[in-house]
Amino acid sequence: MQSGLSYEQACRVYSCMVGVLEDAMLNAEKIKFGKLGCLFPVKKPPRDVVMGFVRGPGNSMTHSRRVYHLDERTEYRFNFYREYQRKHQT
């Protein structure tokens, strides 16, 4: 694809774009992609997880009750804007 940029300029644009995405994700901010859509954070509350087995030698499993605590975590979901979806329906 021709963009009118030299290779060095394209590398600088790419690294700048990746830096902006990294900063936004580390700060759990909404990231907008023009008219396409947005990537938004969803905070998951902390919870306990129960694993009911222990792996042994030879890939054998033994019944056991182990409880782990998962801290609060952030997941990202992508949402297409309705206007974009209407224009590009297949």
Biotite code that builds the C-alpha atoms (Angstrom):
import biotite.structure as struc

atoms = struc.array([
    struc.Atom([0.000, 0.000, 0.000], chain_id="A", res_id=1, res_name="MET", atom_name="CA", element="C"),
    struc.Atom([1.388, 3.398, -0.969], chain_id="A", res_id=2, res_name="GLN", atom_name="CA", element="C"),
    struc.Atom([1.209, 6.020, 1.769], chain_id="A", res_id=3, res_name="SER", atom_name="CA", element="C"),
    struc.Atom([3.698, 8.620, 0.575], chain_id="A", res_id=4, res_name="GLY", atom_name="CA", element="C"),
    struc.Atom([5.953, 7.993, 3.592], chain_id="A", res_id=5, res_name="LEU", atom_name="CA", element="C"),
    struc.Atom([9.508, 6.740, 3.538], chain_id="A", res_id=6, res_name="SER", atom_name="CA", element="C"),
    struc.Atom([10.355, 3.578, 5.438], chain_id="A", res_id=7, res_name="TYR", atom_name="CA", element="C"),
    struc.Atom([11.903, 5.548, 8.316], chain_id="A", res_id=8, res_name="GLU", atom_name="CA", element="C"),
    struc.Atom([8.866, 7.834, 8.594], chain_id="A", res_id=9, res_name="GLN", atom_name="CA", element="C"),
    struc.Atom([6.507, 4.832, 8.542], chain_id="A", res_id=10, res_name="ALA", atom_name="CA", element="C"),
    struc.Atom([8.537, 3.190, 11.346], chain_id="A", res_id=11, res_name="CYS", atom_name="CA", element="C"),
    struc.Atom([8.282, 6.359, 13.448], chain_id="A", res_id=12, res_name="ARG", atom_name="CA", element="C"),
    struc.Atom([4.524, 6.592, 12.853], chain_id="A", res_id=13, res_name="VAL", atom_name="CA", element="C"),
    struc.Atom([4.110, 2.920, 13.785], chain_id="A", res_id=14, res_name="TYR", atom_name="CA", element="C"),
    struc.Atom([6.160, 3.240, 16.993], chain_id="A", res_id=15, res_name="SER", atom_name="CA", element="C"),
    struc.Atom([4.211, 6.364, 17.978], chain_id="A", res_id=16, res_name="CYS", atom_name="CA", element="C"),
    struc.Atom([0.890, 4.577, 17.371], chain_id="A", res_id=17, res_name="MET", atom_name="CA", element="C"),
    struc.Atom([1.977, 1.542, 19.399], chain_id="A", res_id=18, res_name="VAL", atom_name="CA", element="C"),
    struc.Atom([3.176, 3.839, 22.211], chain_id="A", res_id=19, res_name="GLY", atom_name="CA", element="C"),
    struc.Atom([-0.215, 5.552, 22.377], chain_id="A", res_id=20, res_name="VAL", atom_name="CA", element="C"),
    struc.Atom([-2.001, 2.163, 22.519], chain_id="A", res_id=21, res_name="LEU", atom_name="CA", element="C"),
    struc.Atom([0.348, 0.896, 25.243], chain_id="A", res_id=22, res_name="GLU", atom_name="CA", element="C"),
    struc.Atom([-0.164, 4.016, 27.381], chain_id="A", res_id=23, res_name="ASP", atom_name="CA", element="C"),
    struc.Atom([-3.946, 3.842, 27.020], chain_id="A", res_id=24, res_name="ALA", atom_name="CA", element="C"),
    struc.Atom([-4.055, 0.146, 27.936], chain_id="A", res_id=25, res_name="MET", atom_name="CA", element="C"),
    struc.Atom([-1.802, 0.599, 30.974], chain_id="A", res_id=26, res_name="LEU", atom_name="CA", element="C"),
    struc.Atom([-4.080, 3.391, 32.214], chain_id="A", res_id=27, res_name="ASN", atom_name="CA", element="C"),
    struc.Atom([-7.254, 1.350, 31.427], chain_id="A", res_id=28, res_name="ALA", atom_name="CA", element="C"),
    struc.Atom([-8.634, 4.036, 29.107], chain_id="A", res_id=29, res_name="GLU", atom_name="CA", element="C"),
    struc.Atom([-11.031, 3.796, 26.201], chain_id="A", res_id=30, res_name="LYS", atom_name="CA", element="C"),
    struc.Atom([-9.224, 3.684, 22.831], chain_id="A", res_id=31, res_name="ILE", atom_name="CA", element="C"),
    struc.Atom([-11.066, 5.070, 19.806], chain_id="A", res_id=32, res_name="LYS", atom_name="CA", element="C"),
    struc.Atom([-10.289, 3.920, 16.258], chain_id="A", res_id=33, res_name="PHE", atom_name="CA", element="C"),
    struc.Atom([-11.702, 6.706, 14.115], chain_id="A", res_id=34, res_name="GLY", atom_name="CA", element="C"),
    struc.Atom([-15.128, 5.871, 12.681], chain_id="A", res_id=35, res_name="LYS", atom_name="CA", element="C"),
    struc.Atom([-14.569, 2.118, 13.048], chain_id="A", res_id=36, res_name="LEU", atom_name="CA", element="C"),
    struc.Atom([-15.162, 1.562, 16.770], chain_id="A", res_id=37, res_name="GLY", atom_name="CA", element="C"),
    struc.Atom([-13.508, 1.575, 20.160], chain_id="A", res_id=38, res_name="CYS", atom_name="CA", element="C"),
    struc.Atom([-11.650, -0.728, 22.504], chain_id="A", res_id=39, res_name="LEU", atom_name="CA", element="C"),
    struc.Atom([-12.979, -0.254, 26.013], chain_id="A", res_id=40, res_name="PHE", atom_name="CA", element="C"),
    struc.Atom([-11.890, -1.661, 29.381], chain_id="A", res_id=41, res_name="PRO", atom_name="CA", element="C"),
    struc.Atom([-14.140, -3.866, 31.499], chain_id="A", res_id=42, res_name="VAL", atom_name="CA", element="C"),
    struc.Atom([-13.079, -4.284, 35.125], chain_id="A", res_id=43, res_name="LYS", atom_name="CA", element="C"),
    struc.Atom([-13.689, -7.732, 36.567], chain_id="A", res_id=44, res_name="LYS", atom_name="CA", element="C"),
    struc.Atom([-14.125, -7.958, 40.359], chain_id="A", res_id=45, res_name="PRO", atom_name="CA", element="C"),
    struc.Atom([-11.852, -10.147, 42.464], chain_id="A", res_id=46, res_name="PRO", atom_name="CA", element="C"),
    struc.Atom([-13.099, -13.691, 43.036], chain_id="A", res_id=47, res_name="ARG", atom_name="CA", element="C"),
    struc.Atom([-12.116, -17.113, 44.321], chain_id="A", res_id=48, res_name="ASP", atom_name="CA", element="C"),
    struc.Atom([-11.466, -19.943, 41.874], chain_id="A", res_id=49, res_name="VAL", atom_name="CA", element="C"),
    struc.Atom([-11.738, -23.598, 42.897], chain_id="A", res_id=50, res_name="VAL", atom_name="CA", element="C"),
    struc.Atom([-9.627, -26.171, 41.101], chain_id="A", res_id=51, res_name="MET", atom_name="CA", element="C"),
    struc.Atom([-10.796, -29.683, 41.948], chain_id="A", res_id=52, res_name="GLY", atom_name="CA", element="C"),
    struc.Atom([-7.701, -31.708, 40.998], chain_id="A", res_id=53, res_name="PHE", atom_name="CA", element="C"),
    struc.Atom([-3.932, -31.944, 41.312], chain_id="A", res_id=54, res_name="VAL", atom_name="CA", element="C"),
    struc.Atom([-1.792, -33.068, 38.392], chain_id="A", res_id=55, res_name="ARG", atom_name="CA", element="C"),
    struc.Atom([0.576, -35.865, 39.286], chain_id="A", res_id=56, res_name="GLY", atom_name="CA", element="C"),
    struc.Atom([3.366, -37.710, 37.518], chain_id="A", res_id=57, res_name="PRO", atom_name="CA", element="C"),
    struc.Atom([2.515, -39.163, 34.140], chain_id="A", res_id=58, res_name="GLY", atom_name="CA", element="C"),
    struc.Atom([-0.276, -36.630, 33.648], chain_id="A", res_id=59, res_name="ASN", atom_name="CA", element="C"),
    struc.Atom([-2.422, -38.390, 36.257], chain_id="A", res_id=60, res_name="SER", atom_name="CA", element="C"),
    struc.Atom([-5.011, -36.412, 38.206], chain_id="A", res_id=61, res_name="MET", atom_name="CA", element="C"),
    struc.Atom([-5.903, -36.744, 41.873], chain_id="A", res_id=62, res_name="THR", atom_name="CA", element="C"),
    struc.Atom([-9.089, -35.307, 43.359], chain_id="A", res_id=63, res_name="HIS", atom_name="CA", element="C"),
    struc.Atom([-8.297, -32.346, 45.599], chain_id="A", res_id=64, res_name="SER", atom_name="CA", element="C"),
    struc.Atom([-9.882, -29.036, 46.479], chain_id="A", res_id=65, res_name="ARG", atom_name="CA", element="C"),
    struc.Atom([-7.618, -26.033, 46.003], chain_id="A", res_id=66, res_name="ARG", atom_name="CA", element="C"),
    struc.Atom([-8.852, -22.447, 46.195], chain_id="A", res_id=67, res_name="VAL", atom_name="CA", element="C"),
    struc.Atom([-7.070, -19.587, 44.461], chain_id="A", res_id=68, res_name="TYR", atom_name="CA", element="C"),
    struc.Atom([-7.849, -15.893, 44.723], chain_id="A", res_id=69, res_name="HIS", atom_name="CA", element="C"),
    struc.Atom([-7.884, -13.847, 41.521], chain_id="A", res_id=70, res_name="LEU", atom_name="CA", element="C"),
    struc.Atom([-7.326, -10.116, 41.995], chain_id="A", res_id=71, res_name="ASP", atom_name="CA", element="C"),
    struc.Atom([-9.252, -7.457, 40.135], chain_id="A", res_id=72, res_name="GLU", atom_name="CA", element="C"),
    struc.Atom([-8.411, -7.621, 36.455], chain_id="A", res_id=73, res_name="ARG", atom_name="CA", element="C"),
    struc.Atom([-9.149, -5.631, 33.339], chain_id="A", res_id=74, res_name="THR", atom_name="CA", element="C"),
    struc.Atom([-10.379, -7.144, 30.076], chain_id="A", res_id=75, res_name="GLU", atom_name="CA", element="C"),
    struc.Atom([-10.763, -5.244, 26.827], chain_id="A", res_id=76, res_name="TYR", atom_name="CA", element="C"),
    struc.Atom([-13.675, -5.553, 24.427], chain_id="A", res_id=77, res_name="ARG", atom_name="CA", element="C"),
    struc.Atom([-14.022, -4.098, 20.956], chain_id="A", res_id=78, res_name="PHE", atom_name="CA", element="C"),
    struc.Atom([-17.246, -2.379, 19.986], chain_id="A", res_id=79, res_name="ASN", atom_name="CA", element="C"),
    struc.Atom([-18.054, -1.444, 16.372], chain_id="A", res_id=80, res_name="PHE", atom_name="CA", element="C"),
    struc.Atom([-19.949, 1.807, 15.996], chain_id="A", res_id=81, res_name="TYR", atom_name="CA", element="C"),
    struc.Atom([-23.531, 1.332, 14.736], chain_id="A", res_id=82, res_name="ARG", atom_name="CA", element="C"),
    struc.Atom([-23.000, 3.665, 11.791], chain_id="A", res_id=83, res_name="GLU", atom_name="CA", element="C"),
    struc.Atom([-20.003, 1.602, 10.623], chain_id="A", res_id=84, res_name="TYR", atom_name="CA", element="C"),
    struc.Atom([-21.995, -1.625, 11.006], chain_id="A", res_id=85, res_name="GLN", atom_name="CA", element="C"),
    struc.Atom([-24.890, -0.268, 8.932], chain_id="A", res_id=86, res_name="ARG", atom_name="CA", element="C"),
    struc.Atom([-22.570, 0.801, 6.117], chain_id="A", res_id=87, res_name="LYS", atom_name="CA", element="C"),
    struc.Atom([-20.609, -2.460, 6.018], chain_id="A", res_id=88, res_name="HIS", atom_name="CA", element="C"),
    struc.Atom([-23.213, -5.169, 6.491], chain_id="A", res_id=89, res_name="GLN", atom_name="CA", element="C"),
    struc.Atom([-22.621, -8.330, 4.485], chain_id="A", res_id=90, res_name="THR", atom_name="CA", element="C"),
])
